[in-house]
Amino acid sequence: MGSIESERTTIGWAARDPSGILSPFPFNLRNTGPEDLYVKVLCCGICHSDLHQIKNDLGQSNYPMVPGHEVVGEVLEVGSDVTEFRAGDVVGVGLLVQCCRNCHPCKSDMEQYCNKKIWNYNDVYTDGKPTQGGFAGEVVVDKKFVVKIPEGMDAEQAAPLLCAGVTIYSPLNHFGLKNSGLRGGILGLGGVGHMGVKIAKAMGHHVTVISSSNKKREEALEHLGADGYLMSSDEEQMKAAADSLDYIIDTVPVFHPLEPYLSLLKLDGKLILLGVINTPLQFVSPMVMLGRKVITGSFIGSMKETKEMLDFCKEKGLTSQIEVIKMDYINTAFERLAKNDVRYRFVVDVAGSKLD
């Protein structure tokens, strides 16, 4: 084991303002300690929430900002108190890099709900230094927020699972929706939604994709293996499907009415919100009351669930559908993501890119 209790520098690609344009940015990694890992970034997925952050859509962005929270890398060195990892391990790092460890969520293996959690970018460490994400040559991460990538799983395939995969797995796990035979709906077929189809199908569910148009029908049914497809703009289709679903996982990251989808749920059905939206959603209360339906939300997943999800995907042979790019294409990739022009996740080959 090496001693890495010193500051290091690296180069990332950062946004400087709400234009969201990324360009090379040298910066200091935070001071490292005995429980930290120093990791060379191999690749990093691009999530829709990265787009929100670089564009300051939520009004809380701080610049310069190096985004990226679906990080897969190779451990270069470990701190003196690290025994779970060693140099050469291929590991994953997600959205969080620290929590208080003392609150109820932290003590219940639900650290993603800690009120003092620290994001892996667009945040500050307890020493006041800014956090920066995975579109960089290296990262320094506390061992608690690192997971081993299962042997035989490609790094590029694993990267989106660290956000999209666990974001789907966690609510299915928490709300008791892992049993086979359930009927589920996946609203929105993007990076998170396509993993929703795959994971729910692997759990033995009957899965219906719900979309506003017919353009993704063939992809959903023929390539992802969905059992059904509903076009939400077709009133007759939606009426025929009323009271048919045990749950709907709503991955849509823009404003949309909830009533049409609430009508699809059975008694005690659950509508689970996963999309980050900066405007209020609306529904009329009888839509919930008359079926004892639940509108709830879920946020990524815990480190425990991340490990479970990776093992589940390895066991079931699940992978994410990706388009691998180099760093010099990243601004074009964000433009395409804003237009929903990707099937279904961009992954940046960081190690194979020229960063400076």
TAKAVEN-V206363 format. One record per residue. N is the residue number from 1. PHI is phi in radians with two decimals (NA if undefined). OMEGA is omega in whole degrees, 0 to 359 (999 if undefined). D_CENTER is the distance of its C-alpha to the mean C-alpha in Angstrom with 1 decimal. Layout:
BEGIN
n->N phi->PHI omega->OMEGA d_center->D_CENTER
n->N phi->PHI omega->OMEGA d_center->D_CENTER
END
This chain:
BEGIN
n->1 phi->NA omega->180 d_center->31.2
n->2 phi->-1.66 omega->174 d_center->31.3
n->3 phi->-1.81 omega->185 d_center->31.7
n->4 phi->-2.13 omega->184 d_center->29.2
n->5 phi->-1.46 omega->179 d_center->30.2
n->6 phi->-2.73 omega->182 d_center->30.6
n->7 phi->-1.56 omega->179 d_center->28.8
n->8 phi->-2.23 omega->177 d_center->27.5
n->9 phi->-2.09 omega->177 d_center->26.8
n->10 phi->-2.70 omega->176 d_center->24.5
n->11 phi->-2.14 omega->174 d_center->23.6
n->12 phi->-2.16 omega->174 d_center->20.4
n->13 phi->-1.92 omega->190 d_center->19.8
n->14 phi->-2.14 omega->167 d_center->19.8
n->15 phi->-1.52 omega->180 d_center->20.1
n->16 phi->-1.82 omega->184 d_center->23.4
n->17 phi->-2.82 omega->184 d_center->23.5
n->18 phi->-1.15 omega->171 d_center->21.9
n->19 phi->-1.10 omega->178 d_center->22.9
n->20 phi->1.35 omega->179 d_center->19.6
n->21 phi->-1.30 omega->180 d_center->21.6
n->22 phi->-1.73 omega->177 d_center->20.5
n->23 phi->-2.66 omega->184 d_center->23.3
n->24 phi->-1.00 omega->185 d_center->24.3
n->25 phi->-2.61 omega->175 d_center->24.4
n->26 phi->-1.31 omega->178 d_center->26.0
n->27 phi->-2.67 omega->178 d_center->25.0
n->28 phi->-1.54 omega->168 d_center->25.7
n->29 phi->-1.25 omega->182 d_center->23.3
n->30 phi->-1.19 omega->176 d_center->23.9
n->31 phi->-1.03 omega->183 d_center->26.7
n->32 phi->-1.73 omega->184 d_center->25.9
n->33 phi->-2.32 omega->186 d_center->27.2
n->34 phi->-1.18 omega->180 d_center->28.2
n->35 phi->-1.84 omega->184 d_center->24.9
n->36 phi->-1.78 omega->172 d_center->22.8
n->37 phi->-2.03 omega->174 d_center->21.8
n->38 phi->-1.80 omega->193 d_center->22.4
n->39 phi->-2.17 omega->171 d_center->20.1
n->40 phi->-1.44 omega->181 d_center->20.6
n->41 phi->-1.32 omega->175 d_center->17.5
n->42 phi->-1.59 omega->180 d_center->17.7
n->43 phi->-2.74 omega->180 d_center->14.7
n->44 phi->-2.67 omega->178 d_center->11.5
n->45 phi->-1.33 omega->177 d_center->9.0
n->46 phi->-1.91 omega->181 d_center->9.1
n->47 phi->-1.84 omega->179 d_center->6.5
n->48 phi->-1.07 omega->178 d_center->8.6
n->49 phi->-1.19 omega->173 d_center->8.4
n->50 phi->-1.07 omega->178 d_center->10.0
n->51 phi->-1.10 omega->176 d_center->12.6
n->52 phi->-0.98 omega->186 d_center->13.3
n->53 phi->-1.22 omega->183 d_center->13.8
n->54 phi->-1.17 omega->180 d_center->16.1
n->55 phi->-1.60 omega->183 d_center->18.0
n->56 phi->1.02 omega->180 d_center->18.5
n->57 phi->-1.11 omega->182 d_center->17.7
n->58 phi->-1.70 omega->176 d_center->17.2
n->59 phi->1.28 omega->183 d_center->20.4
n->60 phi->-2.26 omega->184 d_center->19.1
n->61 phi->-1.43 omega->176 d_center->18.6
n->62 phi->-2.10 omega->184 d_center->20.7
n->63 phi->-2.06 omega->355 d_center->22.0
n->64 phi->-1.20 omega->186 d_center->22.2
n->65 phi->-2.24 omega->172 d_center->18.4
n->66 phi->-1.71 omega->182 d_center->16.7
n->67 phi->-1.43 omega->177 d_center->13.0
n->68 phi->1.89 omega->182 d_center->10.3
n->69 phi->-2.31 omega->173 d_center->7.8
n->70 phi->-2.09 omega->194 d_center->7.1
n->71 phi->-1.78 omega->170 d_center->10.7
n->72 phi->-2.11 omega->183 d_center->13.2
n->73 phi->-2.59 omega->178 d_center->16.8
n->74 phi->-1.90 omega->179 d_center->20.2
n->75 phi->-1.17 omega->176 d_center->21.8
n->76 phi->-1.62 omega->179 d_center->24.9
n->77 phi->-2.60 omega->177 d_center->26.4
n->78 phi->-2.21 omega->178 d_center->25.9
n->79 phi->-1.25 omega->187 d_center->27.5
n->80 phi->-1.15 omega->180 d_center->30.6
n->81 phi->-1.79 omega->181 d_center->29.1
n->82 phi->-1.65 omega->178 d_center->26.4
n->83 phi->-2.06 omega->185 d_center->27.4
n->84 phi->-1.39 omega->183 d_center->24.3
n->85 phi->-2.25 omega->176 d_center->23.4
n->86 phi->-2.55 omega->180 d_center->25.8
n->87 phi->-0.97 omega->181 d_center->26.1
n->88 phi->1.74 omega->177 d_center->24.9
n->89 phi->-1.12 omega->172 d_center->22.1
n->90 phi->-1.66 omega->190 d_center->18.9
n->91 phi->-2.30 omega->178 d_center->16.0
n->92 phi->-2.09 omega->178 d_center->12.3
n->93 phi->-2.33 omega->182 d_center->11.1
n->94 phi->-1.83 omega->190 d_center->7.8
n->95 phi->-1.33 omega->184 d_center->7.7
n->96 phi->-1.90 omega->178 d_center->11.1
n->97 phi->-2.23 omega->178 d_center->14.4
n->98 phi->-2.90 omega->174 d_center->17.0
n->99 phi->-2.63 omega->185 d_center->18.2
n->100 phi->-1.33 omega->179 d_center->21.7
n->101 phi->1.26 omega->183 d_center->22.2
n->102 phi->-2.05 omega->183 d_center->24.9
n->103 phi->-1.38 omega->181 d_center->23.7
n->104 phi->-1.02 omega->178 d_center->23.4
n->105 phi->-1.00 omega->181 d_center->19.5
n->106 phi->-1.10 omega->182 d_center->19.8
n->107 phi->-1.31 omega->181 d_center->22.7
n->108 phi->-1.88 omega->182 d_center->21.1
n->109 phi->1.01 omega->176 d_center->18.2
n->110 phi->-2.31 omega->187 d_center->15.9
n->111 phi->-1.07 omega->178 d_center->15.5
n->112 phi->-1.16 omega->178 d_center->12.3
n->113 phi->-1.80 omega->176 d_center->15.1
n->114 phi->-1.15 omega->180 d_center->17.5
n->115 phi->-1.26 omega->179 d_center->19.2
n->116 phi->-1.97 omega->178 d_center->19.7
n->117 phi->-1.09 omega->179 d_center->16.3
n->118 phi->-2.10 omega->179 d_center->15.8
n->119 phi->-1.30 omega->182 d_center->12.8
n->120 phi->-1.31 omega->169 d_center->12.7
n->121 phi->-2.66 omega->184 d_center->14.0
n->122 phi->1.00 omega->178 d_center->16.0
n->123 phi->-2.65 omega->177 d_center->17.5
n->124 phi->-2.30 omega->174 d_center->20.5
n->125 phi->-1.28 omega->180 d_center->21.4
n->126 phi->-1.09 omega->177 d_center->24.3
n->127 phi->-1.52 omega->176 d_center->26.7
n->128 phi->1.59 omega->180 d_center->25.8
n->129 phi->-1.42 omega->182 d_center->24.4
n->130 phi->-1.22 omega->173 d_center->21.3
n->131 phi->-1.51 omega->176 d_center->18.0
n->132 phi->-2.34 omega->190 d_center->16.8
n->133 phi->-1.63 omega->194 d_center->13.7
n->134 phi->-1.58 omega->174 d_center->13.4
n->135 phi->-1.45 omega->185 d_center->15.3
n->136 phi->-2.64 omega->183 d_center->18.3
n->137 phi->-1.16 omega->182 d_center->20.8
n->138 phi->-2.49 omega->173 d_center->20.2
n->139 phi->-2.41 omega->172 d_center->18.4
n->140 phi->-2.06 omega->188 d_center->19.9
n->141 phi->-2.42 omega->173 d_center->17.9
n->142 phi->-1.08 omega->185 d_center->19.3
n->143 phi->-1.03 omega->181 d_center->19.5
n->144 phi->-1.07 omega->186 d_center->18.0
n->145 phi->-1.86 omega->178 d_center->14.5
n->146 phi->-2.16 omega->176 d_center->15.0
n->147 phi->-2.21 omega->174 d_center->14.7
n->148 phi->-1.36 omega->174 d_center->16.9
n->149 phi->-1.42 omega->182 d_center->15.8
n->150 phi->-0.97 omega->180 d_center->18.1
n->151 phi->-1.04 omega->180 d_center->21.2
n->152 phi->1.60 omega->178 d_center->21.4
n->153 phi->-1.57 omega->181 d_center->17.7
n->154 phi->-1.10 omega->181 d_center->17.4
n->155 phi->-1.02 omega->182 d_center->15.5
n->156 phi->-1.14 omega->178 d_center->14.2
n->157 phi->-1.27 omega->183 d_center->13.2
n->158 phi->-1.30 omega->188 d_center->11.5
n->159 phi->-0.93 omega->182 d_center->9.3
n->160 phi->-1.14 omega->179 d_center->6.6
n->161 phi->-1.13 omega->183 d_center->6.9
n->162 phi->-1.22 omega->173 d_center->5.9
n->163 phi->-2.21 omega->183 d_center->2.2
n->164 phi->-1.04 omega->182 d_center->3.5
n->165 phi->-1.14 omega->183 d_center->6.5
n->166 phi->-1.28 omega->177 d_center->6.7
n->167 phi->-1.13 omega->175 d_center->5.6
n->168 phi->-1.42 omega->185 d_center->8.5
n->169 phi->-1.10 omega->187 d_center->10.5
n->170 phi->-1.04 omega->180 d_center->11.0
n->171 phi->-1.18 omega->176 d_center->12.8
n->172 phi->-1.08 omega->179 d_center->14.8
n->173 phi->-1.22 omega->187 d_center->15.8
n->174 phi->-1.19 omega->185 d_center->16.7
n->175 phi->-1.57 omega->176 d_center->18.5
n->176 phi->1.19 omega->184 d_center->20.5
n->177 phi->-1.96 omega->181 d_center->19.3
n->178 phi->-1.72 omega->183 d_center->19.3
n->179 phi->-1.20 omega->178 d_center->23.0
n->180 phi->-1.18 omega->177 d_center->24.1
n->181 phi->1.64 omega->179 d_center->25.9
n->182 phi->-1.26 omega->177 d_center->23.7
n->183 phi->-1.94 omega->184 d_center->23.3
n->184 phi->-2.14 omega->175 d_center->19.9
n->185 phi->-2.06 omega->174 d_center->18.7
n->186 phi->-1.99 omega->181 d_center->15.6
n->187 phi->-1.66 omega->182 d_center->15.9
n->188 phi->1.68 omega->184 d_center->14.6
n->189 phi->-2.01 omega->175 d_center->14.0
n->190 phi->-1.92 omega->182 d_center->11.4
n->191 phi->-1.06 omega->179 d_center->8.4
n->192 phi->-1.31 omega->183 d_center->7.0
n->193 phi->-1.07 omega->182 d_center->10.7
n->194 phi->-1.18 omega->174 d_center->12.0
n->195 phi->-1.26 omega->176 d_center->10.2
n->196 phi->-1.08 omega->178 d_center->11.5
n->197 phi->-1.06 omega->185 d_center->14.9
n->198 phi->-1.15 omega->183 d_center->14.9
n->199 phi->-1.22 omega->180 d_center->13.9
n->200 phi->-1.11 omega->177 d_center->16.2
n->201 phi->-1.08 omega->180 d_center->18.9
n->202 phi->-1.15 omega->176 d_center->18.8
n->203 phi->-1.47 omega->178 d_center->19.5
n->204 phi->1.57 omega->181 d_center->22.5
n->205 phi->-1.57 omega->167 d_center->21.6
n->206 phi->-1.49 omega->191 d_center->23.2
n->207 phi->-2.02 omega->175 d_center->20.4
n->208 phi->-1.98 omega->174 d_center->21.2
n->209 phi->-1.52 omega->179 d_center->19.1
n->210 phi->-2.02 omega->182 d_center->20.0
n->211 phi->-2.50 omega->185 d_center->20.2
n->212 phi->-1.40 omega->180 d_center->22.6
n->213 phi->-2.41 omega->182 d_center->24.4
n->214 phi->-1.60 omega->191 d_center->25.6
n->215 phi->-1.19 omega->180 d_center->24.2
n->216 phi->-1.84 omega->184 d_center->21.3
n->217 phi->-1.04 omega->183 d_center->23.7
n->218 phi->-1.07 omega->179 d_center->24.7
n->219 phi->-1.05 omega->182 d_center->21.3
n->220 phi->-1.12 omega->186 d_center->20.1
n->221 phi->-1.45 omega->187 d_center->23.3
n->222 phi->-1.51 omega->186 d_center->24.5
n->223 phi->-1.76 omega->181 d_center->21.6
n->224 phi->-1.65 omega->175 d_center->18.8
n->225 phi->1.48 omega->176 d_center->21.5
n->226 phi->-1.09 omega->181 d_center->21.0
n->227 phi->-1.53 omega->182 d_center->24.2
n->228 phi->-2.61 omega->180 d_center->24.6
n->229 phi->-2.49 omega->179 d_center->23.8
n->230 phi->-2.04 omega->174 d_center->24.6
n->231 phi->-1.65 omega->189 d_center->25.2
n->232 phi->-1.15 omega->179 d_center->24.8
n->233 phi->-1.42 omega->179 d_center->27.5
n->234 phi->-1.69 omega->186 d_center->30.0
n->235 phi->-1.09 omega->181 d_center->31.7
n->236 phi->-1.18 omega->176 d_center->33.6
n->237 phi->-1.04 omega->183 d_center->30.6
n->238 phi->-1.16 omega->179 d_center->28.8
n->239 phi->-1.13 omega->180 d_center->32.0
n->240 phi->-1.17 omega->183 d_center->32.6
n->241 phi->-1.67 omega->182 d_center->29.2
n->242 phi->-1.02 omega->176 d_center->29.8
n->243 phi->0.99 omega->185 d_center->29.4
n->244 phi->-2.03 omega->188 d_center->27.8
n->245 phi->-2.03 omega->175 d_center->24.3
n->246 phi->-1.35 omega->180 d_center->23.3
n->247 phi->-2.73 omega->170 d_center->19.9
n->248 phi->-2.29 omega->173 d_center->17.8
n->249 phi->-1.74 omega->186 d_center->14.0
n->250 phi->-1.69 omega->183 d_center->13.8
n->251 phi->-1.79 omega->187 d_center->10.9
n->252 phi->-1.24 omega->185 d_center->13.3
n->253 phi->-1.69 omega->176 d_center->12.5
n->254 phi->-2.33 omega->181 d_center->16.3
n->255 phi->-0.99 omega->175 d_center->19.3
n->256 phi->-2.79 omega->178 d_center->20.7
n->257 phi->-1.23 omega->182 d_center->23.3
n->258 phi->-1.71 omega->185 d_center->22.5
n->259 phi->-0.96 omega->182 d_center->26.0
n->260 phi->-1.04 omega->184 d_center->25.8
n->261 phi->-1.51 omega->175 d_center->22.9
n->262 phi->-1.04 omega->181 d_center->24.4
n->263 phi->-1.18 omega->180 d_center->27.5
n->264 phi->-1.40 omega->186 d_center->25.8
n->265 phi->-1.43 omega->172 d_center->25.2
n->266 phi->-1.27 omega->170 d_center->27.8
n->267 phi->-0.94 omega->181 d_center->29.4
n->268 phi->1.19 omega->178 d_center->26.9
n->269 phi->-1.20 omega->185 d_center->24.0
n->270 phi->-2.12 omega->171 d_center->20.6
n->271 phi->-1.83 omega->187 d_center->18.6
n->272 phi->-1.89 omega->184 d_center->15.1
n->273 phi->-1.52 omega->177 d_center->13.4
n->274 phi->-2.12 omega->183 d_center->9.7
n->275 phi->-1.32 omega->177 d_center->10.3
n->276 phi->-1.47 omega->185 d_center->11.2
n->277 phi->-2.27 omega->184 d_center->14.9
n->278 phi->-1.74 omega->174 d_center->17.7
n->279 phi->-2.25 omega->183 d_center->20.6
n->280 phi->-1.12 omega->173 d_center->21.8
n->281 phi->-1.60 omega->186 d_center->21.5
n->282 phi->-2.33 omega->173 d_center->24.8
n->283 phi->-2.80 omega->176 d_center->26.4
n->284 phi->-1.64 omega->189 d_center->29.9
n->285 phi->-1.04 omega->179 d_center->30.3
n->286 phi->-1.03 omega->178 d_center->32.4
n->287 phi->-1.06 omega->178 d_center->29.5
n->288 phi->-1.61 omega->187 d_center->28.0
n->289 phi->-1.11 omega->188 d_center->31.3
n->290 phi->-1.36 omega->175 d_center->33.1
n->291 phi->-2.30 omega->182 d_center->30.6
n->292 phi->0.82 omega->184 d_center->29.4
n->293 phi->-1.52 omega->185 d_center->25.9
n->294 phi->-2.13 omega->168 d_center->22.9
n->295 phi->-1.87 omega->183 d_center->20.5
n->296 phi->-2.47 omega->180 d_center->17.7
n->297 phi->-2.47 omega->178 d_center->14.2
n->298 phi->-2.59 omega->184 d_center->11.4
n->299 phi->-2.17 omega->185 d_center->9.0
n->300 phi->0.56 omega->180 d_center->6.1
n->301 phi->-2.96 omega->180 d_center->8.9
n->302 phi->-1.38 omega->176 d_center->11.8
n->303 phi->-1.11 omega->177 d_center->12.8
n->304 phi->-1.08 omega->180 d_center->15.1
n->305 phi->-1.19 omega->178 d_center->12.8
n->306 phi->-1.08 omega->178 d_center->10.6
n->307 phi->-1.12 omega->179 d_center->14.0
n->308 phi->-1.06 omega->182 d_center->15.1
n->309 phi->-1.12 omega->179 d_center->12.3
n->310 phi->-1.09 omega->178 d_center->13.1
n->311 phi->-1.13 omega->179 d_center->16.7
n->312 phi->-1.08 omega->181 d_center->16.4
n->313 phi->-1.14 omega->178 d_center->14.9
n->314 phi->-1.15 omega->181 d_center->17.6
n->315 phi->-1.08 omega->184 d_center->20.2
n->316 phi->-1.57 omega->181 d_center->19.5
n->317 phi->1.24 omega->182 d_center->19.1
n->318 phi->-1.52 omega->175 d_center->15.7
n->319 phi->-2.34 omega->175 d_center->14.1
n->320 phi->-1.57 omega->177 d_center->11.8
n->321 phi->-1.58 omega->193 d_center->14.0
n->322 phi->-2.32 omega->168 d_center->13.8
n->323 phi->-2.17 omega->183 d_center->16.2
n->324 phi->-1.51 omega->182 d_center->17.0
n->325 phi->-2.29 omega->172 d_center->18.4
n->326 phi->-1.66 omega->184 d_center->20.3
n->327 phi->-1.10 omega->182 d_center->19.7
n->328 phi->-1.24 omega->177 d_center->22.7
n->329 phi->-1.77 omega->193 d_center->21.0
n->330 phi->-1.12 omega->180 d_center->18.0
n->331 phi->-1.19 omega->174 d_center->19.6
n->332 phi->-1.14 omega->178 d_center->20.5
n->333 phi->-1.07 omega->178 d_center->17.0
n->334 phi->-1.15 omega->176 d_center->15.9
n->335 phi->-1.09 omega->179 d_center->19.0
n->336 phi->-1.17 omega->179 d_center->18.2
n->337 phi->-1.07 omega->179 d_center->14.6
n->338 phi->-1.09 omega->179 d_center->16.4
n->339 phi->-1.68 omega->182 d_center->18.7
n->340 phi->1.06 omega->183 d_center->16.2
n->341 phi->-1.79 omega->176 d_center->17.9
n->342 phi->-2.75 omega->177 d_center->15.6
n->343 phi->-2.19 omega->353 d_center->15.4
n->344 phi->-2.18 omega->182 d_center->12.4
n->345 phi->-2.57 omega->169 d_center->10.5
n->346 phi->-1.39 omega->172 d_center->12.4
n->347 phi->-2.24 omega->181 d_center->12.5
n->348 phi->-1.55 omega->173 d_center->15.0
n->349 phi->-1.38 omega->186 d_center->17.8
n->350 phi->-1.19 omega->183 d_center->18.3
n->351 phi->-1.10 omega->180 d_center->21.1
n->352 phi->-1.64 omega->183 d_center->22.9
n->353 phi->-1.87 omega->171 d_center->22.9
n->354 phi->-1.51 omega->187 d_center->25.6
n->355 phi->-1.61 omega->184 d_center->24.1
n->356 phi->-1.63 omega->999 d_center->27.2
END
